[in-house]
Amino acid sequence: MSWWKSLRRLMHGTPEAHRGRGRPGAALCLLLAVGVPWARPAFSGQPRPAVATVRHLGVVGFYNPRLMYVKYQELVDYLTESTGERWELAVTLDYEDTVRALCSGGLDVAYLGPFTYLRVHRACGAEPVVRLNTGGKPTYRSLVMVRRDSRYRALSDLRGGVFAFGSPLSTSSHLVPRLMLREAGLEPGKDITCRYFGHHDRAARAVVLGRADACGVRDIVGERFARRGLRVLARSDPIPNFPLVVRPGASAEFRRSLVEALVQRPARDPEVREQMRGWDDELAGGFAPVSATDYGSVRRLVELVFGRRGLVEPPERLKCGG
């Protein structure tokens, strides 16, 4: 059964909003790259912007640190060039650090998976401003992958095996695969052993190295590992794409500046569109308008897998058997 069909069996109400509790103070962030007011502007011949403010774009550590820099620094450079404010890339230590840093104002904007966005919205009311448009699509998918030479041909064949998840708060590396396994008749933690590796890359690498029988990853990661000895065992239904989420209390002017830089300017300027097409594949499709209601289906999915505790429990409690 499609997990979207499973969702339709649920009540359409949402839990009453309340503020989540986290440790006090701003979370620590690992700054992988400082802002670039001295770097050459993205468009040669244009003057350097007058830098008055330092902004921080937070990204959860989906991948290894070197890859994070390669993937996202061009976006940070573009925001510095386009908005006239200095931007820095901040890779948070884990998903909950991102929630705390955004809620405390330590980050101005965060690039989040849908599940983490719902938790930060529940915690402090942070809202999305634009969403990713990878490959020109408003959605992406979760893939369950196994070694190319494995004996597995269906999800149900994984009974008794070891499954590699990313973070407990990952949408495509934990939340969706958990339901996919359940719909195949497997109860994670009972019929299949769960292992958590923090990153999509690490989960996939565990399968390549024979430390796990299968993994859950987002599609763009799966495409890379398909060239490294893995194959797709199952694909999820479409999932609403990643949002950029602004901190609580962000001004309307700041929100408009992001929409202008990431949606409106590329729409009218072919030179900007061409620049974006040279970015990492994850970002090369640019961005599109978004609404908080776009993630209602993911909220219902969280309820289906974890119940109402899914938006408030510590990540460790959401692991198999937690």
WOUR-V647954 format. One record per pair of residues at least 6 apart in sequence whose ideal C-beta (glycine too) atoms are under 8 Angstrom apart, sorted by sequence separation. I is the first residue (numbers start at 0). J is the second residue. D is the distance in Angstrom with one decimal. If there is no record, write none. Layout:
BEGIN
{{I	J	D} {I	J	D}}
END
This chain:
BEGIN
{{40	46	7.4} {61	67	7.3} {78	84	7.6} {79	85	5.7} {91	97	4.3} {99	105	7.7} {100	106	4.6} {119	125	4.8} {120	126	6.9} {133	139	6.1} {145	151	4.9} {150	156	7.2} {151	157	6.1} {166	172	6.7} {167	173	5.6} {180	186	7.8} {181	187	7.4} {184	190	7.8} {185	191	5.3} {187	193	5.3} {196	202	4.4} {205	211	4.4} {206	212	7.1} {225	231	7.1} {265	271	4.7} {277	283	7.2} {315	321	6.2} {40	47	5.9} {60	67	6.5} {79	86	4.7} {130	137	6.9} {165	172	3.1} {166	173	6.5} {180	187	5.4} {206	213	6.4} {264	271	5.5} {265	272	5.0} {275	282	7.1} {276	283	5.3} {302	309	6.6} {305	312	7.4} {40	48	7.5} {62	70	7.1} {78	86	4.4} {101	109	4.8} {111	119	6.8} {164	172	5.7} {165	173	6.1} {196	204	7.9} {206	214	4.8} {216	224	7.1} {221	229	7.3} {245	253	7.0} {275	283	6.1} {301	309	4.0} {308	316	7.3} {309	317	6.7} {58	67	6.3} {91	100	6.0} {97	106	7.3} {100	109	7.5} {116	125	7.8} {151	160	7.7} {164	173	4.6} {196	205	5.7} {202	211	7.5} {205	214	6.5} {245	254	5.9} {275	284	8.0} {301	310	6.3} {308	317	7.9} {312	321	7.7} {76	86	7.9} {109	119	7.3} {177	187	5.6} {221	231	6.4} {265	275	6.0} {275	285	5.1} {36	47	6.8} {75	86	4.8} {89	100	7.5} {116	127	6.4} {143	154	6.4} {180	191	6.5} {194	205	7.0} {203	214	5.2} {36	48	7.5} {75	87	6.9} {97	109	5.4} {164	176	6.7} {202	214	4.2} {245	257	7.2} {298	310	7.9} {305	317	6.0} {58	71	5.5} {75	88	4.6} {202	215	6.9} {203	216	5.4} {272	285	7.2} {36	50	4.5} {97	111	6.7} {162	176	7.4} {202	216	6.2} {243	257	7.0} {56	71	7.5} {91	106	7.9} {214	229	7.9} {34	50	7.6} {72	88	5.9} {109	125	7.9} {194	210	7.6} {218	234	7.8} {71	88	5.8} {89	106	6.3} {98	115	6.7} {102	119	6.5} {194	211	5.8} {199	216	4.5} {203	220	6.2} {207	224	7.0} {56	74	7.2} {91	109	8.0} {94	112	7.9} {97	115	6.4} {101	119	5.5} {162	180	7.1} {199	217	6.2} {203	221	7.5} {206	224	8.0} {243	261	7.5} {34	53	6.2} {56	75	5.7} {213	232	6.3} {68	88	7.1} {98	118	5.6} {102	122	5.4} {108	128	7.3} {200	220	6.6} {204	224	8.0} {207	227	5.9} {265	285	5.4} {67	88	7.9} {94	115	5.1} {98	119	4.6} {102	123	3.7} {110	131	7.9} {199	220	4.4} {203	224	4.4} {207	228	5.4} {265	286	7.9} {56	78	6.9} {97	119	7.3} {101	123	7.5} {173	195	7.9} {207	229	6.5} {67	90	5.1} {102	125	6.7} {157	180	7.3} {206	229	6.1} {262	285	7.6} {54	78	7.3} {94	118	8.0} {98	122	5.7} {101	125	5.5} {203	227	7.9} {261	285	7.1} {262	286	5.6} {154	179	6.3} {162	187	6.7} {261	286	4.2} {262	287	6.5} {64	90	6.5} {154	180	6.3} {157	183	7.7} {203	229	6.4} {262	288	6.2} {28	55	7.3} {158	185	5.9} {172	199	5.2} {54	82	7.8} {155	183	4.8} {157	185	6.4} {167	195	6.5} {171	199	7.8} {28	57	6.6} {50	79	7.5} {141	170	7.3} {142	171	7.8} {154	183	3.6} {155	184	5.6} {162	191	5.2} {164	193	6.3} {166	195	7.1} {54	84	5.2} {56	86	5.8} {58	88	6.9} {60	90	5.4} {141	171	3.7} {153	183	7.2} {155	185	6.8} {161	191	7.3} {162	192	6.9} {164	194	7.0} {165	195	7.3} {169	199	7.3} {172	202	6.0} {258	288	7.4} {48	79	6.8} {53	84	7.4} {54	85	6.9} {55	86	7.4} {56	87	7.2} {58	89	7.3} {59	90	7.7} {60	91	6.7} {140	171	7.3} {141	172	7.3} {154	185	6.9} {159	190	7.3} {160	191	5.7} {161	192	4.6} {162	193	5.8} {163	194	5.3} {164	195	5.1} {165	196	6.2} {166	197	5.7} {48	80	6.4} {51	83	7.3} {52	84	4.5} {53	85	4.8} {54	86	4.8} {55	87	5.4} {56	88	5.8} {57	89	4.8} {58	90	5.5} {59	91	5.9} {60	92	6.9} {139	171	7.0} {158	190	5.2} {159	191	7.1} {160	192	7.1} {162	194	6.9} {163	195	8.0} {164	196	7.0} {165	197	6.3} {166	198	7.6} {31	64	6.2} {50	83	7.0} {51	84	6.6} {52	85	6.8} {53	86	7.7} {54	87	7.2} {56	89	6.7} {57	90	7.6} {58	91	7.3} {60	93	7.0} {143	176	5.8} {158	191	6.6} {161	194	5.9} {163	196	5.6} {165	198	5.8} {48	82	7.5} {49	83	5.9} {50	84	6.5} {53	87	6.4} {55	89	4.9} {57	91	5.5} {59	93	7.5} {141	175	4.0} {157	191	5.6} {165	199	5.0} {29	64	7.5} {41	76	6.3} {45	80	7.7} {48	83	3.9} {50	85	4.4} {59	94	5.4} {141	176	5.9} {31	67	6.3} {32	68	5.9} {41	77	5.8} {48	84	7.6} {143	179	6.2} {165	201	7.3} {179	215	7.8} {31	68	4.9} {143	180	8.0} {165	202	4.9} {38	76	6.5} {42	80	7.2} {59	97	5.1} {141	179	7.3} {163	201	7.9} {164	202	6.1} {41	80	4.4} {71	110	7.4} {163	202	4.0} {176	215	3.2} {32	72	5.3} {35	75	7.4} {40	80	5.0} {41	81	7.9} {57	97	5.5} {163	203	7.5} {175	215	7.0} {31	72	7.8} {34	75	7.4} {35	76	5.4} {38	79	7.8} {163	205	4.3} {172	214	7.6} {173	215	6.5} {32	75	6.8} {36	79	6.7} {57	100	5.9} {163	206	5.9} {172	215	4.8} {243	286	7.1} {35	79	5.6} {57	101	6.5} {171	215	6.7} {172	216	5.6} {34	79	6.0} {171	216	6.6} {172	217	6.8} {169	215	7.9} {171	217	4.0} {163	210	7.4} {170	217	8.0} {171	218	7.7} {242	289	5.5} {57	105	7.9} {163	211	3.7} {36	85	5.2} {57	106	3.8} {161	210	7.5} {162	211	6.4} {35	85	7.7} {55	105	7.0} {56	106	7.4} {59	109	7.7} {118	168	6.8} {161	211	4.5} {162	212	6.9} {163	213	7.0} {164	214	7.4} {165	215	7.1} {183	233	7.9} {34	85	3.8} {55	106	4.9} {56	107	7.1} {57	108	7.0} {58	109	7.2} {59	110	7.4} {61	112	8.0} {160	211	7.9} {161	212	5.1} {162	213	5.3} {163	214	3.9} {164	215	5.8} {165	216	7.2} {242	293	8.0} {34	86	5.5} {55	107	5.4} {56	108	5.2} {57	109	4.1} {58	110	4.7} {59	111	6.6} {160	212	3.6} {161	213	7.9} {162	214	7.0} {163	215	7.5} {242	294	7.5} {34	87	4.6} {54	107	4.5} {55	108	7.6} {56	109	7.4} {57	110	7.1} {59	112	7.1} {115	168	5.3} {160	213	6.5} {162	215	7.3} {33	87	5.6} {54	108	7.3} {56	110	6.9} {114	168	5.6} {179	233	6.0} {239	293	5.1} {32	87	6.9} {114	169	6.8} {115	170	7.7} {157	212	6.2} {239	294	5.5} {32	88	4.7} {59	115	6.6} {112	168	7.5} {114	170	4.3} {157	213	5.5} {179	235	6.1} {30	87	6.1} {31	88	5.4} {112	169	6.1} {113	170	4.8} {239	296	6.8} {30	88	7.1} {31	89	7.5} {112	170	4.4} {239	297	6.2} {30	89	5.5} {31	90	5.1} {112	171	7.1} {114	173	8.0} {144	203	6.6} {176	235	7.8} {238	297	6.9} {29	89	7.1} {30	90	7.9} {114	174	5.2} {146	206	6.0} {175	235	4.9} {28	89	4.0} {29	90	5.2} {145	206	6.5} {146	207	7.0} {151	212	7.0} {219	280	6.4} {28	90	7.1} {29	91	7.3} {144	206	6.4} {151	213	6.8} {219	281	5.6} {28	91	5.4} {29	92	6.4} {146	209	7.5} {149	212	6.9} {175	238	6.5} {28	92	7.6} {171	235	7.4} {26	91	6.6} {27	92	6.8} {26	92	7.6} {145	212	6.5} {171	238	6.5} {28	96	7.2} {145	213	4.8} {170	238	6.2} {26	95	7.9} {27	96	7.0} {144	213	6.6} {26	96	4.1} {143	213	5.7} {144	214	5.5} {26	97	7.5} {143	214	7.2} {144	215	7.9} {28	100	5.9} {94	166	5.3} {143	215	5.7} {144	216	6.4} {26	99	4.0} {93	166	6.8} {94	167	7.9} {95	168	7.1} {142	215	7.2} {21	95	7.1} {25	99	7.2} {26	100	4.1} {94	168	3.9} {141	215	5.9} {142	216	5.7} {25	100	5.9} {94	169	7.4} {141	216	7.3} {142	217	7.3} {141	217	6.3} {142	218	5.6} {21	98	6.8} {22	99	6.9} {26	103	7.0} {28	105	6.6} {140	217	7.4} {141	218	7.4} {144	221	5.6} {21	99	4.7} {25	103	4.3} {28	106	7.3} {139	217	5.9} {140	218	4.6} {142	220	8.0} {154	232	6.5} {19	98	7.6} {24	103	6.9} {25	104	7.1} {26	105	6.2} {139	218	5.5} {142	221	3.9} {153	232	7.4} {154	233	5.2} {25	105	3.6} {139	219	7.2} {144	224	6.4} {148	228	7.9} {152	232	7.7} {153	233	7.8} {21	102	7.2} {144	225	7.7} {147	228	5.3} {151	232	5.9} {146	228	6.1} {147	229	6.4} {146	229	6.2} {147	230	4.8} {145	229	6.7} {146	230	7.5} {144	229	4.4} {145	230	6.4} {133	219	6.7} {144	230	6.6} {144	231	5.7} {145	232	5.0} {143	231	7.3} {144	232	6.3} {142	231	5.2} {143	232	4.7} {143	233	4.4} {142	233	7.4} {143	234	7.9} {142	234	5.8} {141	234	7.5} {142	235	7.5} {140	234	5.3} {141	235	4.1} {140	235	5.1} {140	236	7.4} {140	237	6.2} {141	238	6.6} {139	237	7.2} {140	238	6.5} {19	118	7.1} {138	237	3.5} {139	238	5.7} {138	238	5.8} {21	122	6.9} {136	237	8.0} {138	239	6.1} {139	240	5.6} {19	121	5.8} {137	239	6.8} {138	240	5.7} {139	241	7.6} {19	122	3.6} {137	240	5.5} {17	121	7.4} {18	122	6.1} {19	123	7.5} {61	165	7.7} {93	197	7.4} {136	240	7.0} {16	121	6.3} {18	123	6.3} {14	121	7.7} {59	166	7.8} {133	240	6.3} {16	124	7.5} {61	169	7.9} {132	240	6.9} {130	239	7.4} {131	240	4.5} {130	240	5.1} {131	241	4.4} {130	241	6.6} {131	242	7.5} {130	242	4.7} {131	243	7.8} {129	242	7.1} {130	243	7.2} {128	242	7.6} {129	243	5.1} {127	242	3.5} {128	243	5.6} {127	243	6.6} {128	244	7.1} {127	244	5.1} {128	245	5.0} {126	244	6.7} {127	245	7.8} {125	244	5.1} {126	245	6.5} {125	245	6.6} {125	246	6.1} {125	247	5.3} {178	300	6.7} {124	247	5.3} {174	297	7.9} {181	304	7.7} {195	318	6.2} {120	244	7.8} {123	247	4.9} {113	238	6.5} {119	244	6.3} {175	300	7.2} {178	303	6.5} {193	318	6.5} {113	239	5.6} {116	242	5.3} {128	254	5.3} {174	300	6.5} {178	304	5.4} {193	319	3.6} {170	297	6.7} {174	301	6.7} {177	304	5.2} {193	320	7.4} {113	241	7.0} {116	244	5.5} {129	257	6.5} {112	241	5.9} {113	242	7.3} {128	257	5.1} {129	258	6.3} {111	241	6.5} {128	258	6.5} {174	304	6.0} {188	318	7.9} {110	241	6.3} {111	242	6.1} {188	319	3.2} {189	320	8.0} {111	243	7.8} {129	261	5.1} {187	319	4.3} {188	320	4.0} {110	243	5.6} {111	244	5.4} {129	262	5.8} {66	200	7.3} {109	243	7.3} {110	244	8.0} {63	198	6.8} {108	243	5.5} {109	244	5.1} {62	198	5.8} {108	244	6.8} {60	197	7.4} {61	198	6.2} {62	199	6.6} {63	200	5.9} {108	245	5.4} {60	198	6.4} {61	199	5.7} {62	200	5.0} {107	245	6.9} {108	246	7.3} {61	200	8.0} {107	246	5.7} {106	246	6.2} {104	246	5.5} {107	249	7.0} {177	319	7.8} {101	244	6.6} {104	247	7.8} {102	246	7.4} {104	248	7.5} {173	317	7.8} {101	246	5.3} {102	247	6.5} {101	247	7.9} {107	253	7.5} {134	280	7.7} {168	314	5.4} {133	280	7.3} {167	314	4.1} {133	281	5.7} {136	284	7.3} {166	314	6.9} {167	315	7.0} {108	257	6.9} {133	282	7.6} {135	284	5.0} {168	317	7.3} {131	281	7.3} {133	283	7.8} {134	284	5.2} {137	287	6.5} {167	317	4.5} {131	282	7.2} {133	284	5.0} {167	318	5.3} {132	284	4.2} {131	284	7.4} {132	285	5.1} {132	286	5.6} {167	321	7.8} {131	286	6.4} {132	287	4.6} {130	286	6.5} {131	287	8.0} {137	293	7.9} {129	286	4.2} {130	287	5.7} {62	220	7.8} {129	287	6.6} {130	288	7.6} {129	288	6.6} {130	289	3.9} {129	289	5.6} {128	289	7.1} {127	289	4.6} {127	290	7.6} {130	293	7.1} {127	291	6.2} {126	291	5.8} {127	293	7.8} {127	294	7.8} {120	291	6.9} {2	175	7.1} {5	178	7.0} {82	256	5.3} {82	257	7.8} {2	178	4.9} {2	179	6.9} {5	182	6.9} {117	294	6.2} {82	260	5.6} {116	294	6.4} {81	260	4.2} {2	182	6.4} {117	297	6.3} {113	294	5.2} {117	298	5.6} {0	182	5.6} {78	260	6.2} {77	260	7.4} {81	264	6.6} {114	297	6.5} {113	297	4.3} {117	301	6.4} {114	301	6.5} {121	310	4.5} {121	311	6.7} {118	310	5.4} {117	310	5.9} {118	311	7.8} {77	274	7.2} {77	275	7.7} {73	277	7.9} {74	278	6.9} {73	278	4.9} {73	279	7.2} {71	279	7.6} {74	282	5.8} {70	279	4.4} {73	282	7.4} {69	279	6.9} {70	281	6.1} {71	282	7.5} {70	282	7.2} {95	313	7.5} {95	314	6.0} {94	314	6.7} {93	314	7.6} {42	270	6.8} {42	274	7.8} {2	235	6.8} {3	236	5.0} {41	274	6.1} {2	236	6.0} {1	236	5.5} {13	295	7.6} {11	295	7.9} {13	298	5.9} {11	299	7.4} {14	302	7.8} {6	296	5.9} {9	299	5.0} {19	310	7.7} {19	311	5.6} {3	296	7.1} {6	299	4.6} {9	302	6.2} {14	307	4.9} {6	300	5.9} {9	303	6.1} {14	310	6.7} {6	303	6.4} {2	300	6.7} {5	303	6.0} {2	303	7.8}}
END
